[in-house]
Amino acid sequence: MPPTGVKVDGLARIIGAVSGLTLVAPELDAASTIATGLGILLTCAIVTRILAVQRGRSAGLWFAGGLLTGFVAVTLLLILDRDQG
């Protein structure tokens, strides 16, 4: 595999940290970390959007939150609803 640039490595570190992938598979190369991490973040965004719609919250706002923060948004949405119910 050819060496990656500094910007790609930095992006891989950020996406890996936000998605939690760095904790699970720190040995992945930068390209795999970016692709898999983006898949995880997109999945979290979709799950967060579905949960937000079911609970009467702003779908777009929670989708963006899920895309940018991953499991943090899913967890926050579930905790907020538990406290209100």
N, C-alpha and C positions, 0 to 999 in steps of 0.2 A: 504494500500500500504506500503511495507517495506521501511525503510529509505534508502536514496541513499547516496553514498560516496561523499567525497569532490571533487574528480576528475570529477565525473558525474555532480555534481552541477556546477562546473566551466565550463565544456563543454557546459552545457545547457545555462549558462549565455552568453557565447561567441556566440553560434549559435543563440540564441534568439536576441542578439543585432545586429548581422550582417544581419540577415534575417528581422529584424523589428518586429518580433513576440512579443517581450517583450513590445513594445508600444501598441500593439493591445490586447494581452491577457496575462497580467503579472501573472495571477492566475494559469496558467498551471503548472503541475508538471514537473520535469526534463525530464522524459521519453517522455512525450507528446511534450514538447518544442523541444527536440532533433529531434524526428521523423518529426514533422510538419515543423520545421525550415529547415531541410535537404530537405524536399519536396519543400519548397519555393525556396531555393537556387538552386536546380536542375531545377526547372521551369524557374527561371531567367536565368540560364546558357543556357538552350535550346532556350529561346526567344532571348537572346543576340547573340547566334550563328546564328540563322536564320536571324536576322537583319544584322549581320556582313557580311554574305554571299551575301545578297541582295545588300549591299552597297560596295562590293568589298574589304572588309577588311579581315584580318586573322581570320578564323573561330575558330581555336584551341586556339589562344591567347584570343579572346573575350569570348569563352566558359569558359576558366579557370578564366577569370576576373569575369564573371557572377556567377560562382560557389563560388568564394571566397568573392565577395563583394555584390552579390545580386542586388538590385535595383540601386545601385550606378553605376554599369557597364551599365545597360540598359539606365539609364538617361544620362550618359556620351556619350554613342554611339549616342543617339538621338540628343544631343546638338551638338556634333562634326559634324554630318551630316547636321544639320540645318545651321551651320555657313559656311560650304563649298559649299552648294547648292545655 
